[in-house]
Amino acid sequence: MKWWYRKSLYRFRQNELKKLYLSCVRYMLTNSICDQAYYFEFGCYSCNTLGMAWKHFRHHFNFDFVVFDSFEGLPEISQIDESGIFAEHGMRMSLEEFQAKVKALGIKREKLRAVKGFYSDSLTQELQAELLGKSIAVAMIDCDLYESTVPVLEFIRPFLRQGSIIIFDDWSCYFGSFEKGEKRAFVEFTTKYPEFTFQTLAQTSEAIAFYVSDLNVQG
């Protein structure tokens, strides 16, 4: 009975993610999103969403895929993120396991770059400058924690354009509280940078996708 229950929930989760990613495809095709763009993924444990993105995007767009992960699991859990859900080094996938999974998914090596390290160390201005030149088409933020999401949002800010999509995988964690997790980080980001107007594209029981509908840069 427990096995059947877990299997049913897994199928439900996959169907929800499929709908989310296909909603992104439909939105980008409707708005003629440029091929010369990125798919960024922050937190790629199990490669489930990466595989979903590759499966549904590669037939329509010529995106470059960049994934960012510590490959050592979650960092130390700060007081603001304490809960019964997440633990230090939880959801760990080694770089070797990641590479094997990528190969099994059939993702082309020349289209994928992996950036290893905790975000406080790896998301540098040098890396940002190196990657700039293309905008983000879609950014999957699967950081789980507030402390991890804050530097991610600051890092991607220069890559955001009208039409860019941000997906938060853990939107409903912490009972959906605006005081914790990805939700708190996003609220602070939109308050700090009011030039971005975001609207909801699609939502599941756990995740949510926003798109930049307007970008008003002064000066």
MOMOJO-V306285 format. One record per pair of residues at least 12 apart in sequence whose C-alpha atoms are under 7 Angstrom apart, sorted by the first residue. I is the first residue (numbers start at 0). J is the second residue. If there is no record, write none. Layout:
# MOMOJO-V306285
I:J
I:J
This chain:
# MOMOJO-V306285
15:203
19:201
19:202
20:52
21:55
22:201
24:56
34:60
34:61
34:62
35:61
35:62
35:133
36:62
36:63
36:133
36:134
36:135
36:136
37:62
37:63
37:64
37:133
37:134
37:135
37:136
37:137
38:62
38:63
38:64
38:65
38:135
38:136
38:137
38:138
39:64
39:65
39:66
39:137
39:138
39:139
40:65
40:66
40:67
40:138
40:139
40:140
41:66
41:67
41:68
41:139
41:140
41:141
41:142
42:67
42:68
42:140
42:141
42:142
43:66
43:68
44:90
44:91
44:92
46:100
50:104
53:106
63:110
63:111
64:110
64:111
64:112
65:111
65:112
65:113
66:112
66:113
66:114
67:113
67:114
67:115
68:114
68:115
68:116
68:117
69:115
69:116
69:117
70:91
70:92
70:93
70:94
70:115
71:88
71:91
71:92
71:93
72:88
72:89
72:90
72:91
72:92
73:86
73:87
73:88
73:89
73:90
74:87
74:88
75:87
79:179
80:144
80:145
80:179
80:180
118:147
118:150
119:150
122:154
127:154
131:158
133:158
134:158
134:159
134:160
135:158
135:159
135:163
136:163
136:164
137:163
137:164
137:165
138:164
138:165
138:166
139:165
139:166
139:167
140:166
140:167
140:168
141:167
141:168
141:169
143:169
143:180
143:181
144:180
144:181
145:179
145:180
145:181
145:183
145:184
148:181
148:184
149:184
160:211
161:211
161:212
161:213
161:214
162:210
162:211
162:212
163:210
163:211
164:208
164:209
164:210
164:211
165:208
165:209
165:210
166:207
166:208
166:209
167:206
167:207
167:208
168:205
168:206
168:207
169:181
169:205
169:206
170:182
170:205
170:206
170:207
171:205
171:206
194:214
194:215
194:216
195:211
195:213
195:214
195:215
196:211
196:212
196:213
196:214
197:209
197:210
197:211
197:212
198:210
198:211
198:212
